[in-house]
Amino acid sequence: MASKSRKPKRKKKRKVRLKPAPESQVQKWKLAARGHFERGEFDKAGEIYRRILKHDPDEHSATHNLGVVHHSLGDQEKALELIDRAIEREPASAEYHFSLGNVFVELGRTEEGEQAFLRAIELEPAHAPAYNNLGVIERKSARFREAEVHFRKVLEIRPDVKDAHQSLIALLLQEGRHEESRTALKAFLNVFPDNPSAKHMLASLVGETTETVPSEYVTSLFDGYAQTFDAHLTRDLHYHTPELLRNAAGRFLDEGAAGLRVLDLGCGTGLCGPLFRDPAETLIGVDLSPGMLAKAQEKNVYDELIEGDLTDALRAESGTLDLVVSADVFVYVGALREVFAGCAAAIRPGGLFAFSVESCQGEEFVLRPSGRYAHSTVYIRGLASEFGFSEALCEEAILRTGAHQPITGHIFVLTKGFVSQ
């Protein structure tokens, strides 16, 4: 009987543990990795931390930092594994628990994130970033008193934390606590004296009327608001200005009108776009906020979207527009002379200019504590006459709610030169 041939035994692979690198070399690697990380070169930073761990798998700071790299790259599960491992080796590190909290929040495990931030504070009572992140969680979950306490604690520890200033101010404004908002804004401006957004909001609270909102304010406000903008406006604020404008403009468009060149001035996320798509051959949207424009792009109704100032977009047209529509935009533009001049030059004879304004008494415009402008009908009619527009329609309307109160405004439709019958 033939004997069976035996397969040669495979040699087991042995994990090779490199000889520990000198401490001076490890420090050089750490400095290099930190430099890459701060420049956003996360892959390069990760390579160096892995090199350190090949020489010393128990190096807990490199383990933690590699976890932070994975967190920055969006690989939260790997980040969690590595940071947990670092905490096993160095459980008294407030920094490690803080990083763990950030990963939990990113994974949607908010309660565990909150516990991790509390543990970081227990280990390091002056850990300002942990207090700040707790405040953010609490504000989002409508625990406003706790959030306020934590934002104030951040500023007690580090008065130069811009996020904490801005979060506290937003919270106070949201609650209508105007006196405390003024105090908070002044404290912010003591540290950041050139911040245009804070100057604007302080002016609105002390009764000053500026000519326009700083573009930085608008961009920052709406970039942060873009993801929830549509739902918040329509569901929470009962906003329906686009529909009001479409109905108003429709009265002065020929039945079945098509082939128009339409500019949506301050288009935001594009709530007006679908309503004005049918009569438009070319539908253009312009807005300062790239975040809002990204949401407008998703609606797939615009032929062109432009990131930029309203008046720059108008200057690019010369008697070519059939309709300019602007919904809830002039609340961020006090002095409208330049806009009216731009529209007068951009709209063809007989073309339409349809827009909304919040209303006020008097002859001009005012900046309200909300940080938004209201315009009088006297002011609008004066500009219309000056720039060759005729008033086709002016109707009072409830535009939306604010602080649980109806916000009254006017819907205007102006025609360039004459009123269509």
C-alpha positions, 0 to 999 in steps of 0.5 A: 500500500502506497504511503500518503505523501505528507504536506510540508508544515507551514511555518507560522508567521511571527509578528516582528516587533521592531526595536523601540525607536529612541525617544528623541526620534519618536518626538520628531515623528510626533511633531511631523505628524502633528504638522501634517494633521494641522495642514489637513494632510490626514493620510500622511499623519496616519502613516507616521502614527502607524510607524510609531506603533510598529515600534511600540504598539503600547504607545497610547498617545499615537494610538489616540492620535491615529484614532483622531485621524480616522475620525477626521477621515470619516471612519468613526468605527475605527476611530472608536476602536483606537481611542477606546484602546488608548483609554484602556492604557491611559484612563485618566486622560481628559483629552482621550475622553473628549475625543471619544465624545466627538466620535460618539456624537458623529455616530449619533450616540449623543448620550454616550458622547455627553457622558464622555464629555462629562468624564473629560471635565471630571478629569480636567475641570477647566476643559473648555472644549468639553463644556462647549460641546456639552452646550451644543448638545443641550441647545440642540435638545432644547435644554437651553438653561443647561446650555447657557450655563456651559457656554458661560463656563467656557467663556469664564475659562477662555474668553477667546472661544468664538464658538461659545460667544456665538452660541450664547448670543444665538441662544439669548436672541432665540429666547428674546432676552435682548438686554442680555444679548446686548451684554453678550454682544459687547463682550464678544466685540471686546475680544473680536472688535472687527466682527461685522456680524456682531456689529450688525446684531448689536446695532439691531438691538440698540435701535440703530438702522444700518444700510445693509447686513454684512455679507459675512453675516448672511453667508454664515447664517445661511450656510449653517441653516441650509440643511434644515432651511426648507423644513424650518421655514415651511413647517415651523414658521408657516412660510409661504411667500414664494407661493404668494409671489407666484400668484401675484406675478401670475396675474400679470403674465400672459396665460400659458406664458413661456420662454421667459428669462427669469432671475431668482434674486437671493434664491436660497435653497430654491423654494421659488424655483419650481414655482417659476419653472414653467414660464421660464425658458431660462431660470437663474438663481443667485445667492451669497451662500454656497450651502444654500446653492448646494441645496438649490442644485439638488432641486434640479430646476435652475439652468444656472446658479450663481454664487455672488452679490445680488447687484453683481448678478443684475449688472450682468444683465442689460434689458434681458430679463422678463421677470425678477423675483425676490422672496424674503431677501430684502429683509437683509438689505436695508437701502434698496436704491442699488438693487432698484437701479440694477433691476431697472437696467436689467429688466426689459420694458414691460418686464416684471419685478416681484418681491416681498418686504416686511412692513413698517411705518414711516418713510424709509426702513428700519432694522429690527431687533431680529436683525432683519429690515422692514420697509415702508410702502412710502419708501418702496413707491418712491424708489419705484417712481425714481427708477421708472417702475409702475406699481401693478400690485401691492398687497398686505400679507402674513409672510410667516411667523416669528417668535410665535407672532405673525410677521406682516409684510407686503407683496409688490409687483412692479412693471418696467415702464407700464402696467400690463393689462 
